[in-house]
Amino acid sequence: MSSSLRLFLPCAAGVEPWLADEVHALTGLAGDDLLVGRGGVLLAASWRHALQLNLHSRLAQRVLVRLAEAPYRQEQDLYDIASGIAWEMWFTTRQTFKVEVTAQHSPLKSLNFAALRIKDAVADRFRHKAGVRPDVETRWPDVRVHLHLTTETATVYLDTSGEPLFKRGWREDKGDAPLKETLAAAMLATSGWSEPGGGAAQGIPLYDPCCGSGTIAIEAAQIACGIAPGSLRRFGFEKLLPFQAHVWDALRAEARAAEHAPCAPVFGSDVAHRMVDFAQRNAERAGVGQSVQLRGGDALQRMPPTETPGTMLLNPPYGERIEAAGVAGRGAREPRPQLGREHALVDDGGEFFSRLASHWKKHYAGWTAWMLTPDMKLPSRMRLKESRRVPMWNGPIECRLFRFDMVRGAAREPRPPAPEHG
């Protein structure tokens, strides 16, 4: 298990370059050992690297070991591919397993049957080798096997993460349509704030004026304190045969020794005091209860949290949430069912965003604001010109991360739209 592993780290579409930079910074891998692909990065790495990346990566969704990749045409081909994998090197018959299948333009009629053929191959190999087979467990398996099918190629992976990596272990209090921690980390990386030598390292303040349950602010505070994102959770690799407790304990101790006082101030606020309470409890579980300052207050009224200009980063609310929570709508009536950020009812949000822009221009001169939204027309609603727009996906929802450089007074003169950065 030394340096012969092929690891694949999937990530949200559009995040691949930042994930590659993160992996390079964590491992030193480069060149042919670190390849950027569609939807993730592929590494030639060691078992220790797999543990290290699970502990430290903020952008990867999982850390997968690629066990086999081969062409296929029918289900029997999948059985043959999986039969040739030395599963006995990874787990025993006393452990349970589960097979999950994803596909892009696969000619097979049933992905469930494809999963069944992989399961049969694993079970039959164990039965042939040891006379007994491991059991399948669909809810809480010890081992997760992933099969990915394209038009002609089947790839079999072993999951070293277990639960997806966005589950950091601290968010127990959630609001409506919470942002995944990995996406919050991608926003921080794209803004440059969390990059080596970036805003955090320079002590530049970070503020989320629509913080909800605190995801962006807490992620930023952990970065400012050097806290590894996986320091609070368990991982799938702990149940695999190559796992050595002393190696893992040493990696965790090394990570704890690297924690420090925050190098930059982090702030969050939300109009709903209930959400601020959620965020505070989450921050305490994340180990940053004293490192992030959370307050209640309407984004249309909150003044800058510091005299020094900084970076605002937010995934703003839309539609019903604005109507129920903004200045004009607060207390006017009981809110109707929440639709979530991805169902953007922008008809009643235009006034909110234009007023927000006016407030920022008046009081936040010198600040940079980054806003993630599925609304491609947000700059015109804010009557601002973006200086950058970055395509980013929130699950299946196509979004843009807009950058606005705040200047005092009227909006800038119209100019051509900023080019998109991939």
Secondary structure per residue as TSV (DSSP state, phi and psi in degrees):
chain	resnum	aa	ss	phi	psi
A	1	M	-	360.0	20.3
A	2	S	-	-68.6	-92.0
A	3	S	S	-118.2	19.1
A	4	S	-	-96.7	6.2
A	5	L	E	-81.3	146.5
A	6	R	E	-107.8	114.7
A	7	L	E	-104.9	141.0
A	8	F	E	-121.7	126.7
A	9	L	E	-112.8	101.4
A	10	P	E	-73.1	153.0
A	11	C	-	-150.3	171.8
A	12	A	-	-63.7	146.3
A	13	A	T	-57.4	133.8
A	14	G	T	95.9	-13.6
A	15	V	-	-94.7	-6.7
A	16	E	H	-52.3	-45.9
A	17	P	H	-62.6	-38.4
A	18	W	H	-70.6	-35.8
A	19	L	H	-64.5	-41.4
A	20	A	H	-61.1	-41.9
A	21	D	H	-62.9	-41.3
A	22	E	H	-63.9	-45.9
A	23	V	H	-61.9	-41.6
A	24	H	H	-61.4	-43.9
A	25	A	H	-64.3	-34.9
A	26	L	H	-80.3	-34.2
A	27	T	H	-116.9	-20.4
A	28	G	-	80.8	-1.6
A	29	L	-	-67.3	145.4
A	30	A	-	-159.5	177.7
A	31	G	G	62.1	-135.5
A	32	D	G	-69.0	-15.2
A	33	D	G	-82.5	-5.9
A	34	L	E	-143.3	99.6
A	35	L	E	-113.1	134.3
A	36	V	E	-91.9	124.7
A	37	G	E	-119.0	-172.6
A	38	R	T	-81.9	118.7
A	39	G	T	84.5	11.7
A	40	G	E	163.8	-173.4
A	41	V	E	-125.5	148.7
A	42	L	E	-114.4	131.4
A	43	L	E	-123.7	146.9
A	44	A	E	-99.9	107.5
A	45	A	E	-145.6	-179.1
A	46	S	-	-106.5	168.8
A	47	W	H	-60.2	-39.7
A	48	R	H	-61.1	-39.3
A	49	H	H	-60.2	-39.7
A	50	A	H	-60.3	-43.7
A	51	L	H	-65.6	-43.7
A	52	Q	H	-61.6	-42.0
A	53	L	H	-71.4	-36.7
A	54	N	H	-59.8	-40.2
A	55	L	H	-72.9	-38.4
A	56	H	H	-110.0	-19.3
A	57	S	-	-73.1	129.4
A	58	R	S	-97.8	-15.4
A	59	L	S	-106.8	-25.1
A	60	A	-	-73.8	147.7
A	61	Q	S	-87.0	-32.5
A	62	R	-	-155.8	167.8
A	63	V	-	-119.2	110.1
A	64	L	E	-110.5	139.9
A	65	V	E	-94.3	123.0
A	66	R	E	-82.4	113.6
A	67	L	E	-94.3	-29.9
A	68	A	E	-160.2	148.1
A	69	E	E	-147.0	125.0
A	70	A	E	-158.3	157.9
A	71	P	E	-70.8	154.5
A	72	Y	-	-147.2	159.1
A	73	R	S	-132.0	-25.8
A	74	Q	S	-146.6	174.0
A	75	E	H	-61.4	-34.8
A	76	Q	H	-62.1	-32.1
A	77	D	H	-63.2	-38.1
A	78	L	H	-64.1	-41.5
A	79	Y	H	-60.1	-44.3
A	80	D	H	-65.5	-40.5
A	81	I	H	-61.8	-48.3
A	82	A	H	-69.5	-29.8
A	83	S	H	-66.5	-26.5
A	84	G	T	-84.8	0.3
A	85	I	S	-89.9	135.3
A	86	A	-	-81.1	74.6
A	87	W	G	-60.5	-29.1
A	88	E	G	-66.0	-13.9
A	89	M	G	-78.6	-15.7
A	90	W	T	-109.8	-36.2
A	91	F	-	-153.9	174.7
A	92	T	-	-114.9	173.4
A	93	T	T	-70.9	-12.5
A	94	R	T	-82.2	-5.9
A	95	Q	S	-106.2	153.0
A	96	T	-	-93.8	157.4
A	97	F	E	-143.5	165.7
A	98	K	E	-143.3	143.4
A	99	V	E	-111.9	128.0
A	100	E	E	-119.0	140.4
A	101	V	E	-123.0	133.4
A	102	T	E	-123.8	154.9
A	103	A	E	-150.6	148.0
A	104	Q	S	-129.7	107.7
A	105	H	S	60.3	36.7
A	106	S	-	-73.2	139.6
A	107	P	-	-77.6	-9.0
A	108	L	-	-69.8	144.3
A	109	K	S	-79.0	-31.2
A	110	S	-	-132.7	115.2
A	111	L	H	-71.7	-27.9
A	112	N	H	-64.6	-39.1
A	113	F	H	-69.9	-34.8
A	114	A	H	-61.0	-44.0
A	115	A	H	-62.3	-38.7
A	116	L	H	-62.8	-39.3
A	117	R	H	-67.5	-37.1
A	118	I	H	-65.2	-44.4
A	119	K	H	-59.1	-44.4
A	120	D	H	-62.1	-40.6
A	121	A	H	-64.2	-42.3
A	122	V	H	-63.3	-48.4
A	123	A	H	-63.1	-42.6
A	124	D	H	-66.7	-37.2
A	125	R	H	-65.4	-43.0
A	126	F	H	-64.2	-42.0
A	127	R	H	-62.4	-38.9
A	128	H	H	-68.4	-39.0
A	129	K	H	-80.5	-40.4
A	130	A	H	-121.0	-5.6
A	131	G	S	81.3	1.0
A	132	V	-	-147.6	154.1
A	133	R	-	-118.2	152.5
A	134	P	-	-75.5	157.6
A	135	D	-	-88.1	155.5
A	136	V	B	-92.5	136.7
A	137	E	-	-135.2	115.6
A	138	T	S	-85.6	-23.4
A	139	R	S	-92.6	-55.1
A	140	W	S	-127.9	67.1
A	141	P	-	-72.7	153.4
A	142	D	S	-72.6	-34.0
A	143	V	E	-130.8	134.3
A	144	R	E	-115.0	125.4
A	145	V	E	-108.3	132.2
A	146	H	E	-115.1	131.8
A	147	L	E	-114.3	125.6
A	148	H	E	-118.0	127.3
A	149	L	E	-113.7	131.1
A	150	T	-	-108.1	-165.5
A	151	T	S	-58.6	-39.1
A	152	E	S	-127.7	-12.7
A	153	T	E	-118.4	137.3
A	154	A	E	-112.0	131.4
A	155	T	E	-124.4	130.4
A	156	V	E	-110.0	127.9
A	157	Y	E	-121.7	152.7
A	158	L	E	-110.0	130.0
A	159	D	E	-88.0	120.0
A	160	T	S	-92.5	-6.7
A	161	S	S	-90.3	-36.6
A	162	G	S	82.1	-113.7
A	163	E	S	-65.1	146.6
A	164	P	-	-57.0	151.5
A	165	L	T	-70.7	-15.8
A	166	F	T	-68.4	-17.3
A	167	K	-	-82.3	89.0
A	168	R	-	-75.3	-21.3
A	169	G	S	103.7	1.2
A	170	W	-	-115.1	-17.1
A	171	R	-	-90.5	94.7
A	172	E	-	-101.9	-26.5
A	173	D	S	-100.4	119.0
A	174	K	-	-123.7	151.2
A	175	G	-	-103.7	-160.2
A	176	D	S	-79.1	136.8
A	177	A	S	47.0	57.0
A	178	P	-	-65.7	146.1
A	179	L	-	-77.6	136.0
A	180	K	-	-69.7	144.6
A	181	E	H	-60.2	-36.0
A	182	T	H	-65.0	-35.5
A	183	L	H	-72.1	-38.9
A	184	A	H	-59.7	-42.2
A	185	A	H	-64.7	-36.5
A	186	A	H	-65.9	-38.8
A	187	M	H	-63.3	-42.0
A	188	L	H	-64.8	-38.5
A	189	A	H	-69.3	-43.0
A	190	T	H	-62.4	-37.9
A	191	S	H	-69.6	-16.0
A	192	G	T	87.6	-7.8
A	193	W	S	-65.7	-38.7
A	194	S	S	-94.8	-1.5
A	195	E	S	-70.6	153.6
A	196	P	T	-54.2	125.5
A	197	G	T	77.6	5.0
A	198	G	S	-82.0	-157.1
A	199	G	T	-58.0	-41.5
A	200	A	T	-62.3	-46.5
A	201	A	T	-63.1	-28.2
A	202	Q	T	-88.2	-0.7
A	203	G	T	79.0	17.5
A	204	I	-	-73.7	129.7
A	205	P	-	-62.1	148.4
A	206	L	E	-123.4	131.0
A	207	Y	E	-139.0	129.0
A	208	D	E	-113.0	106.1
A	209	P	T	-81.1	-2.9
A	210	C	T	-130.6	60.8
A	211	C	-	-76.9	-15.4
A	212	G	T	55.1	-130.9
A	213	S	T	-83.3	8.6
A	214	G	S	98.0	11.6
A	215	T	H	-57.5	-51.6
A	216	I	H	-64.8	-46.6
A	217	A	H	-63.6	-41.5
A	218	I	H	-69.4	-41.7
A	219	E	H	-59.3	-43.9
A	220	A	H	-64.4	-41.4
A	221	A	H	-65.7	-38.5
A	222	Q	H	-63.3	-40.1
A	223	I	H	-62.7	-43.8
A	224	A	H	-64.1	-25.0
A	225	C	H	-100.2	-0.2
A	226	G	T	68.6	28.8
A	227	I	-	-88.7	125.6
A	228	A	-	-65.7	135.0
A	229	P	T	-64.6	-25.7
A	230	G	T	-96.9	14.3
A	231	S	T	-71.5	-15.5
A	232	L	T	-105.0	-0.4
A	233	R	S	-125.5	171.4
A	234	R	-	-100.4	163.2
A	235	F	-	-133.7	156.5
A	236	G	G	-62.1	-32.6
A	237	F	G	-63.9	-18.1
A	238	E	G	-66.4	-15.3
A	239	K	G	-107.3	6.6
A	240	L	S	-96.4	153.2
A	241	L	T	-61.7	-35.0
A	242	P	T	-69.4	-9.2
A	243	F	-	-65.2	130.7
A	244	Q	-	-124.0	118.4
A	245	A	H	-59.7	-37.8
A	246	H	H	-68.0	-32.5
A	247	V	H	-67.5	-45.5
A	248	W	H	-64.9	-43.3
A	249	D	H	-60.1	-38.3
A	250	A	H	-66.9	-40.4
A	251	L	H	-63.8	-42.0
A	252	R	H	-67.4	-39.8
A	253	A	H	-64.3	-39.5
A	254	E	H	-62.5	-40.7
A	255	A	H	-66.2	-42.9
A	256	R	H	-63.7	-37.1
A	257	A	H	-67.6	-21.8
A	258	A	T	-86.6	-6.7
A	259	E	-	-69.4	148.8
A	260	H	-	-152.4	172.4
A	261	A	S	-62.9	150.8
A	262	P	-	-59.3	134.6
A	263	C	S	-89.0	-7.9
A	264	A	S	-150.1	146.0
A	265	P	-	-77.4	142.2
A	266	V	E	-126.9	135.8
A	267	F	E	-133.1	151.7
A	268	G	E	-147.5	148.7
A	269	S	E	-148.5	158.3
A	270	D	E	-152.3	147.1
A	271	V	S	-66.9	-26.9
A	272	A	-	-92.9	112.2
A	273	H	H	-63.1	-28.0
A	274	R	H	-61.3	-40.4
A	275	M	H	-69.1	-35.2
A	276	V	H	-63.6	-39.1
A	277	D	H	-62.5	-43.5
A	278	F	H	-57.2	-48.2
A	279	A	H	-61.9	-39.2
A	280	Q	H	-65.5	-42.7
A	281	R	H	-65.4	-40.7
A	282	N	H	-62.5	-41.8
A	283	A	H	-62.0	-40.1
A	284	E	H	-64.8	-41.5
A	285	R	H	-64.8	-32.3
A	286	A	T	-80.4	-2.4
A	287	G	T	84.1	14.0
A	288	V	-	-125.9	25.9
A	289	G	T	-56.9	-31.0
A	290	Q	T	-98.4	-2.8
A	291	S	T	-106.8	-5.3
A	292	V	E	-128.6	134.2
A	293	Q	E	-102.8	117.1
A	294	L	E	-114.7	134.9
A	295	R	E	-138.9	157.3
A	296	G	E	-86.5	154.4
A	297	G	-	151.5	148.6
A	298	D	-	-76.6	135.1
A	299	A	T	-60.0	-25.1
A	300	L	T	-77.4	-8.5
A	301	Q	T	-124.4	-21.0
A	302	R	-	-64.1	132.4
A	303	M	-	-87.6	163.9
A	304	P	-	-56.2	139.6
A	305	P	S	-75.9	-13.1
A	306	T	S	-140.1	159.8
A	307	E	S	-75.1	-25.3
A	308	T	S	-82.1	125.1
A	309	P	-	-59.4	148.1
A	310	G	-	-144.2	-151.7
A	311	T	E	-114.1	127.1
A	312	M	E	-99.2	136.7
A	313	L	E	-137.6	121.1
A	314	L	E	-152.5	152.7
A	315	N	-	-112.4	88.7
A	316	P	-	-68.6	155.1
A	317	P	-	-74.9	162.5
A	318	Y	-	-134.6	163.1
A	319	G	T	49.4	-117.9
A	320	E	H	-57.1	-36.4
A	321	R	H	-67.8	-37.7
A	322	I	H	-67.4	-45.2
A	323	E	H	-59.4	-37.1
A	324	A	H	-83.6	-27.9
A	325	A	H	-113.6	-18.0
A	326	G	S	-72.8	177.1
A	327	V	T	-56.6	-47.0
A	328	A	T	-68.5	-32.1
A	329	G	T	-101.0	-13.1
A	330	R	T	-65.0	125.7
A	331	G	T	79.9	-3.3
A	332	A	T	-71.3	-36.1
A	333	R	S	-166.3	171.2
A	334	E	-	-69.1	133.9
A	335	P	-	-67.2	145.7
A	336	R	-	-79.1	173.6
A	337	P	-	-54.7	138.2
A	338	Q	-	-74.8	136.0
A	339	L	-	-99.4	-12.5
A	340	G	-	87.6	161.8
A	341	R	T	-64.8	-35.0
A	342	E	T	-72.1	-19.7
A	343	H	S	-96.9	80.0
A	344	A	-	-79.9	107.2
A	345	L	-	-93.5	87.2
A	346	V	G	-83.9	-7.3
A	347	D	G	-58.4	-38.1
A	348	D	G	-99.3	7.1
A	349	G	T	-100.4	-12.5
A	350	G	H	-57.7	-45.6
A	351	E	H	-64.2	-40.0
A	352	F	H	-57.3	-47.5
A	353	F	H	-72.3	-35.6
A	354	S	H	-67.4	-38.2
A	355	R	H	-68.7	-36.7
A	356	L	H	-63.3	-43.8
A	357	A	H	-62.3	-41.7
A	358	S	H	-62.0	-41.6
A	359	H	H	-62.8	-44.2
A	360	W	H	-65.3	-44.0
A	361	K	H	-62.8	-33.2
A	362	K	H	-77.8	-38.8
A	363	H	H	-116.2	-12.2
A	364	Y	-	-118.9	32.8
A	365	A	T	-56.8	133.6
A	366	G	T	93.7	-12.7
A	367	W	-	-82.0	155.4
A	368	T	E	-112.4	129.0
A	369	A	E	-113.6	129.2
A	370	W	E	-115.3	125.9
A	371	M	E	-128.0	125.0
A	372	L	E	-94.3	127.9
A	373	T	E	-155.0	148.5
A	374	P	S	-83.1	-4.6
A	375	D	-	-89.2	103.8
A	376	M	T	-67.4	-15.8
A	377	K	T	-97.8	12.8
A	378	L	H	-56.1	-43.8
A	379	P	H	-56.1	-41.0
A	380	S	H	-69.5	-32.5
A	381	R	H	-66.8	-32.3
A	382	M	H	-87.8	-8.9
A	383	R	T	57.7	40.5
A	384	L	-	-128.0	157.0
A	385	K	-	-104.2	125.1
A	386	E	-	-74.2	146.7
A	387	S	S	-94.8	-10.9
A	388	R	E	-160.2	147.6
A	389	R	E	-139.3	127.1
A	390	V	E	-120.3	120.6
A	391	P	E	-62.1	136.2
A	392	M	E	-153.1	144.6
A	393	W	E	-110.9	129.7
A	394	N	E	-101.5	88.3
A	395	G	T	63.9	-125.8
A	396	P	T	-85.5	0.2
A	397	I	E	-93.6	120.8
A	398	E	E	-76.2	128.8
A	399	C	E	-129.4	175.5
A	400	R	E	-130.5	141.6
A	401	L	E	-102.1	106.5
A	402	F	E	-93.4	139.3
A	403	R	E	-108.7	130.8
A	404	F	E	-122.3	128.4
A	405	D	E	-97.5	113.5
A	406	M	-	-80.0	126.4
A	407	V	-	-124.9	149.2
A	408	R	S	-69.6	142.1
A	409	G	S	98.1	-152.4
A	410	A	S	-70.3	162.9
A	411	A	-	-63.2	156.3
A	412	R	-	-67.3	163.5
A	413	E	-	-63.2	143.8
A	414	P	-	-58.0	143.8
A	415	R	-	-146.8	167.4
A	416	P	-	-59.5	150.4
A	417	P	-	-57.4	145.8
A	418	A	-	-65.0	145.0
A	419	P	-	-67.3	150.3
A	420	E	B	-81.7	142.4
A	421	H	-	-110.4	125.0
A	422	G	-	-76.3	360.0
